[in-house]
């Protein structure tokens, strides 16, 4: 198959070239290529299939057992299957299912379901698993149940992941916890990224933890102690450390647009990568809902928060619409948005088999118009989603 005449995002810019591929990989990139099956992408924009590294669920379903799901439904593996089937509609071809702090049995249920369903190739590829907890500071746990926080140990982690680290992508850590150094050195030695998050650590502790192997942050600014001009806290430490990359939420609400632009200007855009933090609340109509854990929650204006404290409960804006808001609300250029969402997730996390249009990488693509409407999504060289309103 081949996509012809599209504006193809390659190496931080758009180029008008053809891309030919099969079900295994990208084969050729150039001009005047030929193939029996051709998609004419004239006037459209071709990106590598998008990789969401931080997503808990969506479409009223979770990747993990959720004791306080207001839908009233019991979780099972079908929830995982339904999420993966929906994601290509938004351009997401690979995802790191993100699990909150859970009990050991619930963690094991989730990872077993994800691993089982990945073999089915049911849609988006859940190629790595992301644990946003439980090794966080209970004093900064935000929407995460503090009773489920734990201390980082090798034994606990191996139980949590069902004794298989081969597909674990990221685990969150508050560096001030006991045994953090020994654990961080061990887990990063297994090829797992450690992210800073939900922490009260100092800038000095950031630098120490960086030496132990931690190299990224969970949704930057969120879950971190606010900056103060007379305190060298975690945010300052992370921004000044060139070894650390950052997930960033660019919907223009969770983090102020000015803060996003300031951080990117200070450190450079290639230290940041986009994600959704999408949660199961996505898909609910605007209104007030009763939640067993949080009490009344409000869904309004693409935002989900508790009614009493105003606590943010994750994201409810899907991938392509966050890209649009990154341009229209945050004020990033079209090319900056492409860098942040197309190539940077895999660049920042050292993933080399996908996430970039390059010969030899996975043949995963998303074809969009200029307003980020998804026209085609291709996974492993096959069209898995075609917009019924597309005129391409």
MINU-675287 format. One line per field, with one value per residue (C-alpha): residue in one letter; residue number from 0; x, y, z. Coordinates in Angstrom, 3 decimals. Layout:
residuo = (A;...)
num = (NUM;...)
px = (X;...)
py = (Y;...)
pz = (Z;...)
This chain:
residuo = (X;X;X;X;X;X;X;X;X;X;X;X;X;X;X;X;X;X;X;X;X;X;X;X;X;X;X;X;X;X;X;X;X;X;X;X;X;X;X;X;X;X;X;X;X;X;X;X;X;X;X;X;X;X;X;X;X;X;X;X;X;X;X;X;X;X;X;X;X;X;X;X;X;X;X;X;X;X;X;X;X;X;X;X;X;X;X;X;X;X;X;X;X;X;X;X;X;X;X;X;X;X;X;X;X;X;X;X;X;X;X;X;X;X;X;X;X;X;X;X;X;X;X;X;X;X;X;X;X;X;X;X;X;X;X;X;X;X;X;X;X;X;X;X;X;X;X;X;X;X;X;X;X;X;X;X;X;X;X;X;X;X;X;X;X;X;X;X;X;X;X;X;X;X;X;X;X;X;X;X;X;X;X;X;X;X;X;X;X;X;X;X;X;X;X;X;X;X;X;X;X;X;X;X;X;X;X;X;X;X;X;X;X;X;X;X;X;X;X;X;X;X;X;X;X;X;X;X;X;X;X;X;X;X;X;X;X;X;X;X;X;X;X;X;X;X;X;X;X;X;X;X;X;X;X;X;X;X;X;X;X;X;X;X;X;X;X;X;X;X;X;X;X;X;X;X;X;X;X;X;X;X;X;X;X;X;X;X;X;X;X;X;X;X;X;X;X;X;X;X;X;X;X;X;X;X;X;X;X;X;X;X;X;X;X;X;X;X;X;X;X;X;X;X;X;X;X;X;X;X;X;X;X;X;X;X;X;X;X;X;X;X;X;X;X;X;X;X;X;X;X;X;X;X;X;X;X;X;X;X;X;X;X;X;X;X;X;X;X;X;X;X;X;X;X;X;X;X;X;X;X;X;X;X;X;X;X;X;X;X;X;X)
num = (0;1;2;3;4;5;6;7;8;9;10;11;12;13;14;15;16;17;18;19;20;21;22;23;24;25;26;27;28;29;30;31;32;33;34;35;36;37;38;39;40;41;42;43;44;45;46;47;48;49;50;51;52;53;54;55;56;57;58;59;60;61;62;63;64;65;66;67;68;69;70;71;72;73;74;75;76;77;78;79;80;81;82;83;84;85;86;87;88;89;90;91;92;93;94;95;96;97;98;99;100;101;102;103;104;105;106;107;108;109;110;111;112;113;114;115;116;117;118;119;120;121;122;123;124;125;126;127;128;129;130;131;132;133;134;135;136;137;138;139;140;141;142;143;144;145;146;147;148;149;150;151;152;153;154;155;156;157;158;159;160;161;162;163;164;165;166;167;168;169;170;171;172;173;174;175;176;177;178;179;180;181;182;183;184;185;186;187;188;189;190;191;192;193;194;195;196;197;198;199;200;201;202;203;204;205;206;207;208;209;210;211;212;213;214;215;216;217;218;219;220;221;222;223;224;225;226;227;228;229;230;231;232;233;234;235;236;237;238;239;240;241;242;243;244;245;246;247;248;249;250;251;252;253;254;255;256;257;258;259;260;261;262;263;264;265;266;267;268;269;270;271;272;273;274;275;276;277;278;279;280;281;282;283;284;285;286;287;288;289;290;291;292;293;294;295;296;297;298;299;300;301;302;303;304;305;306;307;308;309;310;311;312;313;314;315;316;317;318;319;320;321;322;323;324;325;326;327;328;329;330;331;332;333;334;335;336;337;338;339;340;341;342;343;344;345;346;347;348;349;350;351;352;353;354;355;356;357;358;359;360;361;362;363;364;365;366;367;368;369;370;371;372;373;374;375;376;377;378;379;380;381;382;383;384;385;386;387;388;389;390;391)
px = (0.000;1.080;0.005;0.680;0.983;0.358;2.209;4.281;5.704;9.335;12.131;10.252;8.786;6.212;7.427;5.354;6.504;5.049;5.219;5.036;4.605;3.395;1.983;5.406;7.087;7.610;9.401;10.063;9.810;10.263;8.647;7.045;6.703;4.274;2.025;-1.165;-3.126;-2.917;-4.494;-4.389;-3.486;-3.408;-3.893;-3.830;-1.284;0.313;1.645;3.107;0.456;0.071;1.362;-0.493;1.815;-0.610;-4.222;-6.372;-9.447;-12.160;-15.557;-16.898;-14.504;-11.284;-8.103;-8.257;-10.743;-12.269;-14.098;-15.864;-17.045;-20.263;-21.547;-22.496;-20.899;-18.418;-15.047;-13.901;-11.524;-14.166;-13.580;-9.992;-11.124;-13.679;-11.156;-8.604;-11.201;-12.260;-8.826;-8.082;-10.998;-8.834;-5.578;-4.052;-2.375;-0.364;-1.103;0.419;-2.582;-2.050;-2.954;-3.532;-2.498;-4.263;-4.257;-1.962;-4.894;-6.404;-3.041;-2.590;-6.096;-5.442;-2.041;-3.285;-6.253;-4.106;-1.554;-4.243;-6.105;-2.942;-2.535;-5.953;-4.813;-8.185;-7.290;-4.708;-1.667;-1.260;2.441;3.645;1.995;2.341;1.926;1.019;1.565;1.562;5.024;3.853;3.727;0.301;0.429;0.373;-1.920;-4.581;-7.297;-5.422;-6.644;-3.838;-4.648;-3.343;0.037;3.008;6.744;8.934;10.436;11.516;9.165;6.107;6.822;7.260;3.931;2.245;3.350;2.554;6.278;6.855;8.683;9.053;6.163;6.342;7.063;6.908;6.463;5.905;8.048;8.243;12.035;11.694;10.198;12.287;14.256;13.779;17.455;17.798;14.482;15.080;18.502;17.072;13.991;15.739;18.338;15.474;14.742;11.750;11.452;10.925;8.930;8.766;5.268;3.021;6.010;7.258;10.902;13.428;15.475;18.487;16.477;15.470;19.112;19.961;17.063;18.140;21.515;19.643;18.000;14.728;14.358;10.817;7.820;4.185;1.821;4.176;3.012;0.008;0.593;3.663;4.103;3.572;6.658;7.749;10.472;12.290;11.994;13.971;11.283;10.665;9.416;12.512;14.775;13.130;13.218;16.920;17.915;18.606;18.315;14.628;11.771;8.184;4.684;2.551;-1.211;-1.945;-5.711;-5.216;-7.155;-5.246;-2.082;-2.194;-1.145;1.462;3.051;3.270;4.875;7.280;8.433;8.944;10.795;13.057;13.946;13.168;10.210;12.054;12.071;8.243;5.725;1.966;-0.498;-4.195;-4.515;-7.901;-10.155;-13.375;-15.412;-14.849;-18.119;-20.391;-22.778;-22.344;-23.876;-23.440;-22.762;-22.532;-19.307;-18.796;-15.287;-15.309;-18.943;-20.541;-18.450;-19.064;-18.584;-18.657;-16.795;-14.510;-13.491;-14.072;-13.627;-15.050;-17.872;-16.603;-12.826;-12.590;-10.061;-9.193;-9.944;-8.034;-8.674;-11.807;-10.528;-9.335;-6.044;-6.883;-8.911;-6.055;-3.803;-6.275;-6.405;-2.600;-2.632;-5.767;-5.764;-2.168;-0.791;1.729;2.485;1.218;4.741;5.276;2.071;3.269;6.603;4.963;2.402;3.821;7.517;8.330;6.542;8.784;11.839;11.636;11.181;13.739;11.208;12.556;10.093;7.203;6.308;8.187;7.826;11.095;12.051;11.926;9.535;6.012;3.563;1.223;-0.156;-2.788;-3.974;-5.610;-6.881;-5.576;-8.094;-7.003;-10.014;-8.921;-9.454;-7.645;-5.912;-3.616;-2.180;0.303;-0.262;-4.039;-6.767;-8.537;-10.514;-11.831;-13.791;-17.187;-17.231;-13.793;-13.558;-9.979)
py = (0.000;3.590;7.059;9.604;13.401;13.937;16.442;13.911;14.748;13.628;14.901;17.886;19.190;18.426;17.202;16.334;12.781;9.323;6.564;2.889;0.095;-3.427;-5.124;-5.439;-2.064;1.145;0.222;3.418;7.186;9.353;10.777;9.051;5.757;3.128;0.537;-1.303;0.124;3.904;6.452;9.961;12.245;15.478;18.445;16.223;15.589;12.241;11.472;8.324;6.450;8.285;6.741;7.717;6.935;8.001;6.862;5.216;4.494;6.245;5.803;4.989;2.064;1.461;-0.457;-1.672;-2.652;0.538;0.120;3.460;3.457;5.499;3.545;0.772;-1.907;-4.485;-4.342;-7.196;-7.724;-6.602;-3.049;-3.279;-4.647;-1.872;0.900;-0.520;-0.816;2.828;4.465;4.315;6.701;9.335;8.398;6.427;3.260;2.373;2.996;2.465;1.480;3.464;1.883;3.829;2.648;-0.690;-3.704;-6.514;-8.709;-5.862;-5.018;-8.631;-8.834;-5.740;-6.767;-10.269;-8.873;-6.369;-9.039;-11.471;-8.965;-7.588;-10.947;-10.460;-7.279;-5.783;-2.224;0.060;-1.855;-1.874;-2.472;-1.263;-0.800;2.369;2.373;5.815;4.586;3.079;4.427;7.965;10.295;9.920;13.635;14.391;11.563;13.914;11.711;8.478;6.590;7.131;3.825;2.068;3.824;1.531;1.647;0.671;-2.784;-5.384;-7.944;-5.686;-4.665;-8.234;-9.206;-6.100;-6.902;-10.621;-11.457;-10.180;-6.893;-7.376;-5.076;-2.549;0.895;3.421;3.380;6.530;7.285;9.877;9.970;10.811;7.399;4.867;2.445;4.685;4.550;0.764;0.243;2.881;1.505;-2.007;-1.235;1.083;-1.647;-3.808;-1.293;0.363;4.156;5.794;9.013;11.711;12.373;12.937;14.014;16.570;16.059;18.872;19.883;18.147;14.943;15.242;15.327;12.378;10.340;11.226;9.641;6.504;6.323;8.287;10.199;11.477;12.977;12.111;14.873;17.762;20.416;18.253;16.313;18.423;20.909;24.435;26.524;29.126;31.697;30.791;27.017;24.705;22.145;19.306;21.391;23.602;20.582;18.780;21.805;22.403;18.770;18.127;14.348;14.574;14.650;15.584;14.421;17.533;18.053;20.688;21.078;24.631;23.929;21.407;23.479;27.177;27.893;30.373;27.773;25.321;27.861;28.981;25.422;24.658;27.932;27.210;23.606;23.047;21.231;17.940;17.478;17.328;14.847;14.966;12.583;12.604;11.241;10.105;8.492;6.525;9.695;10.493;9.895;11.096;13.912;17.219;17.158;16.072;12.459;10.658;8.741;6.231;7.500;11.203;12.060;14.470;15.065;17.625;17.083;20.425;22.214;19.238;19.102;16.606;17.561;16.950;19.277;20.023;20.539;21.106;18.256;17.360;13.705;13.244;14.100;13.690;15.169;12.553;12.656;14.535;17.165;17.812;18.380;20.951;22.692;22.674;24.805;26.899;27.400;26.908;28.756;26.258;26.264;23.510;22.065;22.296;20.347;17.698;17.381;17.188;14.539;12.637;11.971;13.111;10.376;7.681;9.940;10.876;7.266;5.673;3.656;2.875;0.497;2.970;6.641;7.998;7.767;6.061;3.045;-0.098;1.193;-0.124;0.750;2.684;5.998;8.642;10.823;14.086;17.343;20.714;20.811;17.430;15.476;11.863;10.647;7.306;5.266;2.469;-0.206;-2.800;-1.673;-2.166;0.473;0.041;3.289;5.414;8.574;8.148;11.888;11.900;13.166;11.939)
pz = (0.000;-0.554;0.541;-2.186;-2.196;1.524;3.669;5.595;9.017;9.009;11.239;12.667;9.413;6.741;3.360;0.289;-0.391;-0.951;1.651;0.670;3.207;3.824;6.913;8.510;8.064;6.128;2.883;0.927;1.338;-1.742;-4.863;-7.844;-5.986;-7.292;-5.706;-6.629;-3.684;-3.267;-0.933;-2.376;0.520;-1.457;0.862;3.937;6.693;7.355;10.832;12.328;14.255;17.544;20.782;23.972;26.878;29.618;29.347;32.006;29.951;28.012;26.425;29.926;30.335;32.298;31.663;35.272;38.002;39.340;42.625;42.319;38.719;38.656;35.642;38.036;35.852;37.057;35.297;33.087;30.191;27.706;28.970;27.725;24.369;23.842;24.573;22.147;19.385;19.778;19.895;16.128;15.547;17.252;15.517;18.399;17.142;20.263;23.922;27.335;29.487;32.666;35.991;39.182;42.627;42.931;45.192;44.066;42.925;40.883;39.318;38.313;36.858;34.773;33.395;32.593;30.673;28.759;27.828;26.724;24.571;22.988;21.240;19.603;17.815;18.667;17.622;19.171;20.436;24.264;23.804;27.220;30.623;32.697;36.494;37.849;41.373;43.909;44.880;45.509;48.502;50.185;51.028;47.266;46.168;44.717;43.171;43.939;47.014;49.601;51.292;48.173;48.178;48.827;49.389;46.422;46.773;44.265;45.788;45.602;42.012;40.793;42.343;40.923;37.350;37.702;37.661;34.122;33.466;29.710;28.782;31.625;30.211;33.059;36.836;38.894;41.960;44.712;45.326;49.019;49.852;51.802;49.594;46.541;45.535;45.613;43.870;41.185;40.299;40.096;37.985;35.524;35.133;33.853;31.093;32.780;32.821;36.210;36.264;38.930;40.228;43.236;45.263;47.776;46.886;46.574;43.540;45.097;45.438;41.779;40.759;42.992;41.621;38.091;38.881;39.970;36.527;36.701;33.445;32.887;34.694;34.879;33.641;34.392;36.880;37.907;41.103;41.874;44.696;43.363;42.680;45.221;44.638;47.870;47.613;45.356;44.711;42.297;39.358;39.336;39.733;36.823;34.525;35.163;34.646;30.958;31.400;32.339;29.822;30.550;29.755;29.308;29.050;26.404;26.627;27.942;31.129;33.235;32.770;31.897;28.285;29.516;31.803;28.901;26.587;29.333;30.061;26.361;25.815;28.782;28.037;24.363;22.849;22.379;26.166;26.170;24.830;24.589;26.222;27.136;30.700;29.367;31.977;31.950;32.520;28.842;27.043;29.851;29.013;30.809;34.246;37.845;38.779;42.088;42.599;45.413;46.183;45.290;45.966;43.471;40.338;37.608;33.879;32.092;29.288;28.579;32.234;35.042;38.689;42.140;43.093;46.610;46.229;42.481;42.252;38.653;37.942;34.692;31.071;28.987;25.711;23.198;21.305;18.120;19.960;22.401;19.389;18.118;21.497;21.716;18.575;19.069;22.856;24.012;20.992;19.649;15.938;13.638;13.452;17.223;17.828;15.388;17.182;20.594;19.644;16.668;17.232;20.771;22.772;21.322;21.078;24.766;25.878;23.583;21.565;18.095;16.421;15.997;16.455;13.441;9.667;8.871;6.776;8.907;11.564;12.071;9.323;11.629;10.351;10.910;8.030;9.179;7.762;8.941;11.822;13.179;11.967;11.544;7.977;8.022;10.687;9.580;11.886;10.649;7.085;7.182;7.259;10.601;10.539;7.685;8.416;6.718;5.983;4.380;0.819;0.392)
